[in-house]
Each structure stands twice: as C-alpha cells, then as structure tokens.
Amino acid sequence: MRKGFPLIKTLISIALVLFSFTATYTQNTDSLLLLTQSDDQQIRAEAYASLGNNRNLPASERLAYAQKSLEIAMELEDKSAEAYANYIAGSAHTDAGAYDKAVSCLQNAITLYDALNDQKMKARSLDVLGRTYFYLRQPDKSLEMMEKSNAIKLASGDPHEIAWSNIGLGNVHAIMGNLDEALELFLESQKILEKLNETENISKVYNNIGNIYFAKGEMNKVLPYRLKALELDRAANDERQIAFKTYNMAEYYLAVNEAGKALPYLEESINLAEKLQDKELKLDNLKLFTEYCILINDHNQALEYFKKSFLLSEELFSSELSEQVSEMQALFETEQAIKEKQISELNLAKSEEEKNVLLLLFLVAVLVIGIFVFIYHQKKKFNILLKAQVKQKTLELEEANAELKNNVELLVKAKEKAEESDRLKSAFLANMSHEVRTPMNGILGFTKLLLEPDLSSEEKESYINIVHKSGQRMLNTVNVIVEMSKIEAGLVEVHEKETDFNKHAQGILDLFRAEAENKGLKISAEQLLPEDSRILTTDPHKLDTILTNLIKNAIKYTSKGSITLKCYKKGSEIECAIEDTGIGISKNRHKAIFEHFTQADIEDKNAYEGIGLGLSVCKAYVEMLGGKIRLESEEGKGSVFYFTLPYPH
C-alpha cells in the first residue's frame, strides 16, 4: 500500500462505510406523495414516515417529512408512529451532520420503544445512536450503544437479525483495529444473507469485506468485493450507498497508483455527497482529491483541495459541538415536559404561516410583473442608445489597441512574476510534503520499533521521545497552516486589553534562552520600554505570536553570535527591533519573505525546516494591531526586523 494511505486513515474510512447499514424502506416517491393527501390521518403519517426514511432524498427533505409524521402521530396519540418518526428524524440528522439534534431524536425513540417493548426497533435506534457518537469522536459511547444493540439482536434468534448482529460486532472490531476478527464476522454474515437472498444488504457486507482486505493491505482481494457491492447498489438505485462505494473505488485506484481510473469515481462520489448534503463524505472526497492532484503533479489544485478540506474539517468537528451533545442528556427530560406546549403553538402558527405564504405569492406575482414592465422600457432605451454606444466602443477599442502596444514590457514583467509565483507554490508543496512526511515517517517507524519485544527501557524511552517530538512538529505545521487560512478568510479577531509589554517580551526571551544557548548564542534584551510607558493597550496573544516568530526565526538562521531585542517609545507608537548575526537576506528578497510559503532563498538546497508562513503571520498580526513591519539586512551580515505598535497619548 502507498504511504499516502496509512492504516489509521483506512480504519476511519471503513468505519464511515460500515456504520451506513441503517435499514432503508424505499417506495415510489410519487405514490407516497399522493398518499400524504389522504383524508386518513394514519395513512398520511405512514406515508410521511416512509418518505423520511428514503435515504435517496436530501437530508433536508427527509427531516421535513419526519417532522410532518411526528406532528400527525402526536395528534393521534399514536406512540408507535411517534417513536418511528423520532427514529427516522435522528437518522436524517446524523446523515446531515446535525449530531446534537440526532442524539435528542434517537433518545426519544429509544424511550418510546422501551415503553412499547419493541426490541427490534430499539436495537435499530441504538445502532444509529452508536454511529452518531462515533462521528462525534466519542468511541466509548459508540461502543456502549453498539453492544446494547448487539445483545438484543443475538437474543432474537432471527437469522436476519443475527447476520446484522455479526455485522455490528464486526464494526466494533474494525474500529478497534482487530481486522481478522472483523473479517471472520463479515464472512459469516455473507453466508447468512446470501442464503436469505438479501441483495440490498449483501452489498454492504461485500463492501465491508473489501474494506477489511484494503486495511490489511491484501489489494488483490479488494476489487472483486467492491465491484460486486457497487453493481448491486446501482441496480437498486441507492444513491447514498453508491456515493460510499464510488468513494471506495477511487480510494482503491489511488492506492494502486491508477489515478486515471480513480477520477470518474471521485467526481461521482463528491457530486452525490453534495446532493445528499453529506458533509462527512464530502470531506473524505476532498482529501482524496488532494491525493489525486499530488499523484498527477497538479500541485496548485492540490493546495486548493487541501485548504478546503481543512476548513470543512473545522466546521464539522468543532469542540462546541461535542459540548452541546454532552448537555443533551440533561435537557432530555425537560424537552419532554414542554413538547405538548410546542405542538399547540405550532398549530396556532400554522394558520398564520399559510396566510403569510399567500401574501408572499401575491407579492412575488406583483414583483414579476414589475420586472417585465421594467425590462420592456429598458429595451426601448437600449435600442436608442445602441448606435451611440457602438461608436463610442469603437473609439475606446482603438485607444485600447494603442495602449496595448505600449504595455509589452509590463506584460513581460507580469509573466516573470507569475513564473516566480509558480516556483514559490511548487517549493511550498515540496516543503509541506517534507514537513508532514518527515515527522509522520518518524512516528510510524519508531512506533513499529516499539513493538519489538527485546527493547530495553532506555531504548523505549528514546523512541517515545522521538515519536512525541515528531508529533509536536507535525502539529505545529498544521496549526500554522490553519492559522494562516483563518487570517485569509477574515476569521481572526483582535481582543485588546492593557498589557505589560516588558513582561511579555522578557517572558518570550526566557522561553527561548535554553534553545539559543544550546547553539552557543547569546540572547538578551538590550533595551526595554521605560517604566512609565511599559503598559499599552493591545492584543497580548498576537503580541506573543509576533515576538515568538521573530525570535524563533533569528535563532533558526543564526549559527554563532547573538540575538538582541531593543524597544523604544517614539511619540504615539513604540518600535521594537530584533537583531541577529545570522546568515542575512539579500536585498532582492526583502519583500518576498513576508509573502506566504516563502523563505529567504526558495532554491537553497540546504533550506531550513519550515513552510514559510511565520513571517506572513507576523505581518498580518502587526497590521491587525495598527502597526507596520520592515527589514534591514544584507546577505552574510545578519538581519534586523523592526515592527511598530500604536501607543496613544
């Protein structure tokens, strides 16, 4: 298997597909929509429920149908229908990535099925709840829900349920990395389902088996199972399963270095993920697109997909979401008490909403008529002015043609600048690849060595330290890229407060003192702000980041001599200088080093570690705080970085 597909990534991919086995009840959508117009409330509730459980529909539509079913069920006081409506709403919320709402709906369903003593549907609700907790990165909760479901299914004695019990247990083993145990359970489920002629569900089992072989690196056994699974899902026209299976096909072809065969599957999978509003699957496809672009050496496009996947990952897995779900259990009983009140208010608002809809339709009709009248008059004016405009445009084109002749030199310069930008991006991608792969290779290599049985305690401690340092290095690289992405997206805010500048500056120097002395460098503050001027209003976090990056940069590029910090108050601002005796920077690179992904010499074969974002972050933060940053340096004669911050009287 290629290095781009490590085992942990494969296990996560398996889990995302393995947990997609919620039972699907599919009927003709048009026929069901007709049933929703029936006078029989029970028939309408069942029709809405069936539509809500149709996983070929977008999640937003499924949620709307589930809500309609729930409203009718509560009007009829039908607890079974109410439980089922909560179950399908929870499943739809999970597919849409609204995990907090999914947890609430599924807990309601489990409580109702307990009261109804419907163990089969309780087990299915537990399955979906376990899948939801898995997406929330709460494996203990996920395992607890799956074990409860597993126990119920095994006790049923039903071959179909036993097959799914084996699948559920196999899922847990797959997530835990016990691939041989998972494979044995999936193969047993295959035998049962083939005997029962369960064509829809057997496709999922085929895919699970293919995924296990993929994780084990037995690539010659993967393709037959994945192809059979995809063929069955296409026959059933199950768009959600087709989306998962085409993702897996693309993953396989990238793993065996056949990028051309991977692309059609990638495009089909991400289009279906968009249609089904499945953000998790979209994120996985963005990561695969990054791998694909790197494989075909399209580094510019790889960088774009890399940024998109980072932003979507932050959206999906924010810490706030996990905190909200932790509060759901406490809110659960309170929500039950106020539910009847909410339904009555909903009925009152419904009639008002219908009036608003009619009024809105009337306003839209008036607006459309007005637009047509406006277009008619504008067209008349356009015809009158057309000849004059054509003449004017002809003159403008003649002037533009004359101007173009004088801009040849500018175009040549622009071309050179574009070529330099391309070299910068190529250098960044190569550097980023090195910065990510080097610590990852260290982690994988020394983790493997830790499994050796004859290691001494000293060797184990040494290897663990190397793994820790490699992980820290990779985390720092990712943090800098994410921070720069936030800055470019305008998501970074300034939080000003009174700050003791001297205390922060001295603290940063003390933090790096040991590192500098280990290189034989002298590090000191030659001059700090006077006592009556040391307090200024600024963002202390951004101030620390600026000082940290500049001092770290000075240590990095200085092999002997000293690093000195000087600070002065000049009228309505302060100016700080970080001076080093390092390698210096040629004058033609002074502006470039403040650009993204740029070091002093991008073609230096002995380039230092880093991805060239530190000074870009410094420049962005200084300007956010109302200051400026500049550089004085000559190659071989050291460097001085100056930055200013406002200091109002």
C-alpha positions as CSV (number, residue, x, y, z in Angstrom):
1,M,0.0,0.0,0.0
2,R,1.2,3.6,-0.7
3,K,2.4,5.8,2.1
4,G,-0.4,8.2,1.4
5,F,-2.9,5.6,2.8
6,P,-1.8,4.8,6.4
7,L,-3.7,2.2,8.4
8,I,-5.5,4.7,10.7
9,K,-6.9,6.5,7.7
10,T,-8.2,3.3,6.2
11,L,-9.8,2.3,9.5
12,I,-11.7,5.6,9.7
13,S,-12.8,5.1,6.1
14,I,-14.0,1.6,6.9
15,A,-16.0,2.9,9.9
16,L,-17.7,5.6,7.9
17,V,-19.0,3.0,5.4
18,L,-19.6,0.2,8.0
19,F,-21.9,2.4,10.0
20,S,-24.1,3.2,7.0
21,F,-26.2,0.0,7.4
22,T,-29.4,1.6,8.8
23,A,-32.4,-0.3,7.3
24,T,-33.9,1.6,4.3
25,Y,-37.5,1.4,3.4
26,T,-37.9,2.5,-0.2
27,Q,-41.1,3.0,-2.2
28,N,-42.1,5.0,-5.2
29,T,-41.8,8.7,-4.1
30,D,-44.6,9.9,-6.3
31,S,-47.0,7.3,-5.0
32,L,-46.1,8.2,-1.4
33,L,-46.7,11.9,-2.0
34,L,-50.2,11.1,-3.3
35,L,-50.8,9.2,0.0
36,T,-49.9,12.3,2.0
37,Q,-53.1,13.9,0.6
38,S,-55.3,11.2,2.0
39,D,-58.1,12.0,4.5
40,D,-57.0,9.2,6.7
41,Q,-54.5,10.6,9.2
42,Q,-52.9,7.2,9.9
43,I,-52.2,6.7,6.2
44,R,-50.7,10.2,5.9
45,A,-48.4,9.6,8.9
46,E,-47.2,6.3,7.4
47,A,-46.6,8.0,4.0
48,Y,-44.6,10.9,5.5
49,A,-42.6,8.4,7.6
50,S,-41.7,6.3,4.5
51,L,-40.6,9.4,2.7
52,G,-38.5,10.5,5.7
53,N,-36.8,7.1,5.7
54,N,-35.9,7.2,1.9
55,R,-32.2,7.8,2.0
56,N,-32.1,8.7,-1.7
57,L,-33.7,12.0,-0.8
58,P,-31.7,15.0,0.5
59,A,-31.4,15.2,4.3
60,S,-33.4,18.5,4.5
61,E,-36.4,16.9,2.7
62,R,-36.2,13.8,4.9
63,L,-36.3,15.9,8.0
64,A,-39.3,17.9,6.8
65,Y,-41.2,14.6,6.1
66,A,-40.2,13.2,9.5
67,Q,-41.5,16.4,11.2
68,K,-44.8,16.0,9.4
69,S,-45.1,12.4,10.5
70,L,-44.3,13.4,14.1
71,E,-46.9,16.1,14.2
72,I,-49.7,13.7,13.0
73,A,-48.6,10.9,15.3
74,M,-48.8,13.3,18.3
75,E,-52.2,14.5,17.2
76,L,-53.4,10.8,17.0
77,E,-51.6,10.0,20.3
78,D,-50.0,7.1,18.4
79,K,-46.8,6.3,20.4
80,S,-45.6,3.7,17.9
81,A,-45.8,6.2,15.0
82,E,-44.2,8.9,17.2
83,A,-41.3,6.6,18.1
84,Y,-40.7,5.8,14.4
85,A,-40.8,9.5,13.4
86,N,-38.2,10.2,16.0
87,Y,-36.1,7.3,14.7
88,I,-36.1,8.5,11.1
89,A,-35.5,12.1,12.1
90,G,-32.5,11.0,14.1
91,S,-31.1,9.1,11.2
92,A,-31.6,12.1,8.8
93,H,-30.0,14.5,11.3
94,T,-27.0,12.1,11.5
95,D,-26.6,12.0,7.7
96,A,-26.8,15.8,7.6
97,G,-24.1,16.2,10.3
98,A,-26.6,17.8,12.9
99,Y,-25.4,15.3,15.6
100,D,-26.8,17.2,18.6
101,K,-30.3,17.1,17.2
102,A,-29.8,13.4,16.1
103,V,-28.9,12.4,19.7
104,S,-32.1,14.1,21.1
105,C,-34.4,12.4,18.5
106,L,-32.8,9.0,18.9
107,Q,-33.1,9.2,22.7
108,N,-36.8,10.0,22.4
109,A,-37.2,7.0,20.0
110,I,-35.4,4.6,22.4
111,T,-37.5,5.8,25.4
112,L,-40.8,5.2,23.4
113,Y,-39.7,1.8,22.1
114,D,-38.8,0.7,25.7
115,A,-42.4,1.6,26.8
116,L,-43.8,-0.2,23.7
117,N,-41.5,-3.2,24.4
118,D,-40.4,-3.1,20.7
119,Q,-36.9,-4.6,21.0
120,K,-36.2,-4.8,17.3
121,M,-36.7,-1.1,16.6
122,K,-35.0,-0.2,19.9
123,A,-31.9,-2.1,18.6
124,R,-32.0,-0.2,15.3
125,S,-32.3,3.1,17.2
126,L,-29.3,2.1,19.3
127,D,-27.4,1.3,16.1
128,V,-27.9,4.8,14.7
129,L,-27.1,6.4,18.0
130,G,-23.8,4.4,18.2
131,R,-23.0,5.7,14.7
132,T,-23.7,9.2,15.7
133,Y,-21.5,9.0,18.8
134,F,-18.7,7.6,16.5
135,Y,-18.9,10.7,14.3
136,L,-18.7,12.8,17.4
137,R,-15.3,11.2,18.3
138,Q,-16.8,9.5,21.4
139,P,-15.8,5.9,20.9
140,D,-16.7,4.7,24.4
141,K,-20.3,5.9,24.0
142,S,-20.4,4.5,20.5
143,L,-19.2,1.1,21.7
144,E,-21.8,1.1,24.6
145,M,-24.7,1.7,22.2
146,M,-23.5,-0.9,19.7
147,E,-23.1,-3.6,22.5
148,K,-26.6,-2.9,23.7
149,S,-28.0,-3.3,20.2
150,N,-25.9,-6.4,19.6
151,A,-27.2,-8.1,22.8
152,I,-30.8,-7.5,21.7
153,K,-30.3,-8.9,18.2
154,L,-28.5,-12.1,19.3
155,A,-31.3,-12.8,21.7
156,S,-33.9,-12.6,18.9
157,G,-32.9,-15.9,17.2
158,D,-33.8,-14.4,13.8
159,P,-31.2,-15.3,11.1
160,H,-31.6,-11.8,9.6
161,E,-31.0,-10.1,12.9
162,I,-28.2,-12.5,13.8
163,A,-26.5,-11.5,10.5
164,W,-26.8,-7.9,11.4
165,S,-25.6,-8.7,14.9
166,N,-22.4,-10.1,13.4
167,I,-22.0,-7.0,11.3
168,G,-22.4,-4.7,14.3
169,L,-19.8,-6.7,16.3
170,G,-17.6,-6.7,13.2
171,N,-17.9,-2.9,13.0
172,V,-16.6,-2.6,16.6
173,H,-13.7,-4.9,15.9
174,A,-12.8,-3.0,12.7
175,I,-12.8,0.4,14.5
176,M,-10.6,-1.1,17.3
177,G,-8.2,-2.4,14.6
178,N,-9.0,-6.1,15.2
179,L,-9.2,-6.8,11.5
180,D,-9.0,-10.6,11.5
181,E,-11.9,-10.9,14.0
182,A,-13.9,-8.4,11.9
183,L,-13.3,-10.2,8.7
184,E,-14.5,-13.6,10.2
185,L,-17.7,-12.0,11.4
186,F,-18.4,-10.3,8.0
187,L,-17.8,-13.6,6.1
188,E,-20.3,-15.3,8.4
189,S,-22.8,-12.6,7.7
190,Q,-22.2,-13.0,4.0
191,K,-23.2,-16.7,4.2
192,I,-26.4,-15.9,6.1
193,L,-27.5,-13.1,3.8
194,E,-26.7,-15.0,0.6
195,K,-28.8,-17.9,1.9
196,L,-31.6,-15.4,2.7
197,N,-31.1,-13.7,-0.8
198,E,-30.8,-10.3,0.9
199,T,-29.5,-8.5,-2.2
200,E,-29.7,-5.0,-0.8
201,N,-27.9,-5.7,2.5
202,I,-25.4,-8.2,1.0
203,S,-23.9,-5.2,-1.0
204,K,-22.9,-3.6,2.3
205,V,-21.3,-6.8,3.5
206,Y,-19.4,-7.2,0.3
207,N,-18.1,-3.7,0.7
208,N,-17.2,-4.3,4.4
209,I,-15.1,-7.3,3.4
210,G,-13.4,-5.4,0.6
211,N,-12.6,-2.6,3.1
212,I,-11.0,-5.1,5.6
213,Y,-8.8,-6.5,2.9
214,F,-7.9,-3.0,1.9
215,A,-6.9,-2.2,5.5
216,K,-4.9,-5.4,5.7
217,G,-3.0,-4.5,2.5
218,E,-4.3,-7.5,0.6
219,M,-5.0,-5.4,-2.5
220,N,-5.6,-8.4,-4.9
221,K,-8.7,-9.3,-2.9
222,V,-10.2,-5.9,-2.6
223,L,-11.5,-5.1,-6.1
224,P,-13.9,-8.1,-6.7
225,Y,-15.8,-7.3,-3.5
226,R,-16.1,-3.6,-4.1
227,L,-17.2,-4.1,-7.7
228,K,-19.9,-6.5,-6.6
229,A,-21.1,-4.1,-4.0
230,L,-21.3,-1.2,-6.4
231,E,-23.1,-3.3,-9.0
232,L,-25.8,-4.2,-6.6
233,D,-26.3,-0.6,-5.3
234,R,-26.5,0.7,-8.9
235,A,-29.2,-1.9,-9.6
236,A,-31.1,-0.8,-6.5
237,N,-30.6,2.9,-7.5
238,D,-29.4,3.6,-3.9
239,E,-27.7,6.9,-4.3
240,R,-26.3,7.1,-0.7
241,Q,-24.7,3.7,-1.0
242,I,-23.5,4.5,-4.5
243,A,-21.8,7.6,-3.1
244,F,-19.9,5.5,-0.5
245,K,-19.0,2.7,-2.9
246,T,-17.7,5.1,-5.6
247,Y,-15.5,6.8,-2.9
248,N,-14.1,3.4,-2.0
249,M,-13.4,2.6,-5.7
250,A,-11.5,5.9,-6.1
251,E,-9.6,5.1,-2.9
252,Y,-8.6,1.7,-4.3
253,Y,-7.3,3.0,-7.6
254,L,-5.3,5.8,-5.9
255,A,-3.8,3.2,-3.6
256,V,-2.6,1.1,-6.6
257,N,-1.3,4.3,-8.5
258,E,-4.0,4.2,-11.2
259,A,-5.1,7.9,-10.9
260,G,-6.9,8.0,-14.3
261,K,-9.3,5.2,-13.2
262,A,-9.9,6.9,-9.9
263,L,-11.1,10.3,-11.2
264,P,-14.6,9.3,-12.6
265,Y,-15.4,7.6,-9.3
266,L,-14.2,10.6,-7.3
267,E,-16.3,13.0,-9.3
268,E,-19.4,10.8,-9.0
269,S,-19.0,10.4,-5.2
270,I,-18.5,14.1,-4.4
271,N,-21.5,15.1,-6.6
272,L,-23.7,12.7,-4.7
273,A,-22.3,13.9,-1.4
274,E,-23.3,17.4,-2.3
275,K,-26.8,16.3,-3.5
276,L,-27.4,14.3,-0.3
277,Q,-25.9,17.1,1.9
278,D,-23.4,14.6,3.5
279,K,-20.6,16.8,4.7
280,E,-18.6,13.9,6.2
281,L,-18.4,12.2,2.8
282,K,-17.7,15.5,1.1
283,L,-14.7,16.0,3.4
284,D,-13.4,12.5,2.6
285,N,-13.7,13.2,-1.1
286,L,-11.8,16.5,-0.7
287,K,-8.9,14.6,0.9
288,L,-8.9,12.0,-1.9
289,F,-8.9,14.8,-4.5
290,T,-5.8,16.2,-2.7
291,E,-4.1,12.8,-3.1
292,Y,-5.2,12.6,-6.7
293,C,-3.8,16.0,-7.6
294,I,-0.5,15.2,-5.9
295,L,-0.3,11.9,-7.8
296,I,-0.8,13.7,-11.2
297,N,1.6,16.5,-10.1
298,D,-1.1,19.2,-10.2
299,H,0.3,20.9,-7.1
300,N,-1.8,24.1,-7.5
301,Q,-5.1,22.2,-7.4
302,A,-3.8,20.0,-4.6
303,L,-3.2,23.1,-2.4
304,E,-6.8,24.3,-3.1
305,Y,-8.3,21.0,-2.1
306,F,-6.0,20.8,0.9
307,K,-7.3,24.2,2.2
308,K,-11.0,23.3,1.5
309,S,-10.7,20.1,3.5
310,F,-9.1,21.9,6.5
311,L,-11.9,24.5,6.6
312,L,-14.7,21.8,6.3
313,S,-13.0,19.7,8.9
314,E,-13.0,22.6,11.4
315,E,-16.7,23.2,10.7
316,L,-17.6,19.5,11.3
317,F,-15.5,18.7,14.3
318,S,-15.5,21.9,16.5
319,S,-15.3,21.4,20.2
320,E,-18.5,23.3,20.7
321,L,-20.4,20.5,19.0
322,S,-19.2,17.9,21.5
323,E,-20.1,20.2,24.4
324,Q,-23.6,20.6,23.1
325,V,-24.1,16.9,22.8
326,S,-22.8,16.4,26.4
327,E,-25.6,18.8,27.5
328,M,-28.3,16.9,25.5
329,Q,-28.8,14.2,28.3
330,A,-29.6,16.9,30.9
331,L,-32.0,18.7,28.5
332,F,-33.8,15.4,27.5
333,E,-36.4,15.2,30.3
334,T,-37.1,19.0,30.2
335,E,-37.8,18.8,26.5
336,Q,-40.4,16.1,27.1
337,A,-42.3,18.4,29.5
338,I,-42.5,21.3,27.1
339,K,-43.2,19.3,23.9
340,E,-47.0,19.4,24.2
341,K,-46.9,23.2,24.6
342,Q,-44.7,23.5,21.5
343,I,-47.1,21.4,19.4
344,S,-50.1,23.6,20.3
345,E,-48.1,26.7,19.5
346,L,-47.1,25.1,16.2
347,N,-50.7,24.6,15.2
348,L,-51.6,28.2,16.0
349,A,-48.7,29.4,13.9
350,K,-49.6,27.1,11.1
351,S,-52.7,29.1,10.0
352,E,-50.7,32.3,10.3
353,E,-48.0,30.8,8.1
354,E,-50.5,29.9,5.4
355,K,-51.7,33.5,5.3
356,N,-48.1,34.7,5.0
357,V,-47.5,32.2,2.2
358,L,-50.4,33.5,0.2
359,L,-49.3,37.1,0.8
360,L,-45.8,36.3,-0.3
361,L,-47.1,34.6,-3.5
362,F,-49.1,37.8,-4.3
363,L,-46.1,40.0,-3.7
364,V,-43.9,37.7,-5.9
365,A,-46.5,38.0,-8.7
366,V,-46.5,41.8,-8.5
367,L,-42.7,41.8,-8.5
368,V,-42.5,39.6,-11.6
369,I,-45.0,41.8,-13.5
370,G,-43.0,44.9,-12.4
371,I,-39.8,43.3,-13.7
372,F,-41.3,42.6,-17.1
373,V,-42.5,46.2,-17.4
374,F,-39.1,47.5,-16.4
375,I,-37.4,45.2,-18.9
376,Y,-39.7,46.4,-21.7
377,H,-38.8,50.1,-21.1
378,Q,-35.2,49.4,-20.7
379,K,-35.1,47.6,-24.0
380,K,-36.5,50.6,-25.7
381,K,-33.9,52.8,-24.2
382,F,-31.2,50.3,-25.1
383,N,-32.2,50.4,-28.8
384,I,-32.0,54.2,-28.9
385,L,-28.5,54.3,-27.3
386,L,-27.1,51.2,-29.1
387,K,-25.7,53.1,-32.1
388,A,-24.0,55.8,-30.0
389,Q,-22.5,53.1,-27.7
390,V,-21.2,51.1,-30.7
391,K,-19.4,54.2,-32.0
392,Q,-18.1,55.0,-28.5
393,K,-16.9,51.5,-28.1
394,T,-15.1,51.6,-31.4
395,L,-13.1,54.6,-30.3
396,E,-12.4,53.0,-27.0
397,L,-11.1,49.9,-28.7
398,E,-8.8,52.0,-30.9
399,E,-7.4,53.7,-27.8
400,A,-7.0,50.4,-26.0
401,N,-5.2,48.9,-29.0
402,A,-2.7,51.9,-28.9
403,E,-2.3,51.4,-25.2
404,L,-1.6,47.7,-25.6
405,K,1.3,48.4,-27.9
406,N,2.9,50.4,-25.0
407,N,2.4,47.7,-22.4
408,V,4.6,44.9,-23.8
409,E,7.3,45.5,-21.2
410,L,4.6,45.4,-18.4
411,L,3.3,42.1,-19.7
412,V,6.8,40.6,-19.7
413,K,7.2,41.6,-16.1
414,A,3.8,40.2,-15.2
415,K,4.8,36.9,-16.8
416,E,8.0,36.8,-14.9
417,K,6.1,37.4,-11.7
418,A,3.6,34.7,-12.4
419,E,6.5,32.2,-13.1
420,E,8.1,33.2,-9.8
421,S,4.7,32.7,-8.0
422,D,4.5,29.2,-9.6
423,R,8.0,28.4,-8.3
424,L,7.0,29.6,-4.9
425,K,4.0,27.4,-4.8
426,S,6.0,24.4,-6.1
427,A,8.6,25.0,-3.4
428,F,5.9,25.3,-0.7
429,L,4.3,22.0,-1.8
430,A,7.6,20.2,-1.7
431,N,8.4,21.8,1.6
432,M,5.0,21.0,3.0
433,S,5.3,17.4,1.9
434,H,8.7,17.2,3.6
435,E,7.3,18.9,6.8
436,V,4.4,16.4,7.0
437,R,6.0,13.2,5.8
438,T,9.3,13.5,7.8
439,P,7.6,13.5,11.3
440,M,5.0,11.0,10.0
441,N,7.8,8.6,8.9
442,G,9.4,9.2,12.3
443,I,6.1,8.4,14.1
444,L,5.4,5.3,12.0
445,G,9.0,4.0,12.1
446,F,9.6,4.3,15.8
447,T,6.1,3.2,16.7
448,K,6.9,0.0,14.8
449,L,10.2,-0.3,16.6
450,L,8.4,0.0,20.0
451,L,6.6,-3.3,19.1
452,E,9.9,-5.2,19.2
453,P,9.9,-7.5,22.3
454,D,13.6,-7.2,23.2
455,L,13.8,-3.4,23.7
456,S,15.4,-2.0,26.8
457,S,13.6,0.6,28.9
458,E,16.2,3.2,27.7
459,E,15.6,2.4,24.1
460,K,11.8,2.6,24.6
461,E,12.1,6.0,26.3
462,S,14.3,7.3,23.5
463,Y,11.8,6.0,20.8
464,I,8.8,7.5,22.7
465,N,10.6,10.9,22.9
466,I,11.3,10.8,19.1
467,V,7.6,9.9,18.4
468,H,6.5,12.8,20.7
469,K,8.8,15.3,19.0
470,S,7.7,14.2,15.6
471,G,4.0,14.6,16.5
472,Q,4.7,18.0,18.0
473,R,6.5,19.1,14.8
474,M,3.6,17.9,12.6
475,L,1.0,19.6,14.9
476,N,3.0,22.9,14.7
477,T,3.0,22.7,10.9
478,V,-0.8,22.1,10.8
479,N,-1.5,24.9,13.3
480,V,0.4,27.4,11.3
481,I,-1.4,26.5,8.1
482,V,-4.8,26.6,9.8
483,E,-4.0,30.0,11.4
484,M,-3.0,31.4,8.0
485,S,-6.2,30.1,6.5
486,K,-8.2,31.8,9.2
487,I,-6.4,35.1,8.6
488,E,-7.0,34.9,4.8
489,A,-10.7,34.0,5.5
490,G,-11.1,37.1,7.8
491,L,-12.0,34.9,10.9
492,V,-9.3,36.2,13.2
493,E,-10.5,38.9,15.7
494,V,-8.5,41.3,17.8
495,H,-9.0,41.3,21.6
496,E,-7.3,44.3,23.1
497,K,-6.6,44.9,26.8
498,E,-4.0,46.6,28.9
499,T,-0.7,44.7,28.5
500,D,2.7,44.9,30.2
501,F,4.9,44.9,27.1
502,N,8.2,44.4,29.0
503,K,6.8,41.4,30.9
504,H,5.7,39.7,27.7
505,A,9.0,40.5,25.9
506,Q,11.2,39.2,28.7
507,G,9.0,36.1,29.0
508,I,9.5,35.2,25.4
509,L,13.3,35.7,25.7
510,D,13.4,33.4,28.7
511,L,11.3,30.8,26.8
512,F,14.0,30.6,24.0
513,R,17.1,31.2,26.2
514,A,17.9,27.5,26.6
515,E,17.5,26.8,22.8
516,A,19.7,29.8,22.0
517,E,22.4,28.8,24.5
518,N,22.4,25.2,23.2
519,K,23.5,26.7,19.8
520,G,26.2,28.8,21.6
521,L,24.2,32.1,21.0
522,K,23.8,35.0,23.4
523,I,20.2,36.2,23.7
524,S,19.3,39.4,25.6
525,A,17.1,42.5,25.9
526,E,19.5,45.4,25.4
527,Q,16.7,48.0,25.9
528,L,13.0,47.7,27.0
529,L,10.3,50.4,27.5
530,P,10.6,52.9,30.4
531,E,8.6,52.1,33.5
532,D,6.0,54.8,32.8
533,S,5.5,53.5,29.2
534,R,5.5,49.8,29.6
535,I,1.7,49.4,29.7
536,L,-0.1,49.6,26.4
537,T,-3.5,48.6,25.0
538,T,-3.1,45.7,22.6
539,D,-3.9,42.0,22.0
540,P,-1.4,40.1,24.2
541,H,-1.8,36.8,22.3
542,K,-0.9,38.3,19.0
543,L,1.9,40.3,20.6
544,D,3.4,37.0,21.9
545,T,3.0,35.3,18.5
546,I,4.8,38.2,16.8
547,L,7.7,38.1,19.2
548,T,7.9,34.3,19.2
549,N,8.0,34.0,15.4
550,L,10.7,36.7,15.1
551,I,12.9,35.4,17.8
552,K,12.5,31.8,16.7
553,N,13.4,32.9,13.1
554,A,16.5,34.7,14.4
555,I,17.7,31.6,16.3
556,K,16.9,29.4,13.3
557,Y,19.1,31.4,10.9
558,T,21.9,32.2,13.3
559,S,24.7,29.8,13.9
560,K,27.0,32.0,16.0
561,G,27.0,35.4,17.7
562,S,24.0,37.0,19.4
563,I,20.3,37.9,19.2
564,T,19.3,41.2,20.7
565,L,15.9,42.8,21.5
566,K,15.6,46.6,21.6
567,C,12.4,48.6,22.3
568,Y,11.8,52.4,22.1
569,K,8.8,54.8,22.6
570,K,8.5,57.2,19.7
571,G,5.7,59.7,20.1
572,S,2.4,57.9,19.5
573,E,3.9,54.5,18.9
574,I,6.6,52.0,20.1
575,E,9.2,50.4,17.9
576,C,10.9,47.1,18.5
577,A,14.0,45.7,16.8
578,I,15.1,42.0,16.8
579,E,18.7,42.0,15.7
580,D,20.7,38.8,14.9
581,T,24.2,38.0,13.5
582,G,22.9,35.2,11.2
583,I,23.1,34.5,7.5
584,G,21.3,37.6,6.4
585,I,19.0,38.1,3.4
586,S,19.8,39.5,0.0
587,K,18.0,42.8,-0.8
588,N,16.0,41.4,-3.7
589,R,14.3,39.0,-1.2
590,H,13.3,41.6,1.5
591,K,9.7,41.9,0.3
592,A,9.2,38.3,-0.8
593,I,9.9,36.8,2.7
594,F,6.7,38.4,4.1
595,E,4.7,36.5,1.4
596,H,3.1,33.1,2.1
597,F,5.2,30.0,1.9
598,T,8.5,31.9,1.2
599,Q,11.9,31.5,2.8
600,A,14.9,33.7,2.1
601,D,16.0,31.5,-0.8
602,I,13.4,29.1,-2.1
603,E,16.0,27.3,-4.3
604,D,18.6,26.8,-1.5
605,K,19.4,23.1,-1.4
606,N,20.2,23.4,2.3
607,A,16.9,25.2,3.1
608,Y,15.9,25.2,6.8
609,E,12.9,23.5,8.2
610,G,9.6,25.2,7.9
611,I,6.9,26.1,5.4
612,G,7.5,29.8,5.1
613,L,4.3,31.1,6.9
614,G,5.8,32.5,10.2
615,L,6.7,36.0,8.8
616,S,3.4,36.1,6.9
617,V,1.5,35.6,10.2
618,C,3.7,38.3,11.9
619,K,3.0,40.8,9.1
620,A,-0.8,40.0,9.3
621,Y,-0.9,40.4,13.1
622,V,1.2,43.6,13.2
623,E,-1.1,45.2,10.7
624,M,-4.2,44.0,12.6
625,L,-2.8,45.8,15.7
626,G,-2.3,49.0,13.7
627,G,1.4,48.8,13.2
628,K,4.0,48.1,10.4
629,I,6.9,45.7,9.9
630,R,10.1,46.1,7.9
631,L,13.5,44.6,7.5
632,E,17.1,45.7,7.2
633,S,19.6,43.0,6.1
634,E,22.5,42.1,3.9
635,E,23.4,38.7,2.9
636,G,26.1,37.3,5.3
637,K,25.8,40.3,7.7
638,G,22.8,39.5,9.8
639,S,19.3,40.9,9.9
640,V,17.2,43.4,11.9
641,F,13.4,43.1,11.9
642,Y,11.5,46.2,13.0
643,F,7.9,46.4,14.0
644,T,5.8,49.2,15.4
645,L,2.6,49.3,17.6
646,P,0.4,52.3,18.3
647,Y,0.8,53.9,21.8
648,P,-1.8,56.7,22.1
649,H,-1.0,59.6,24.5
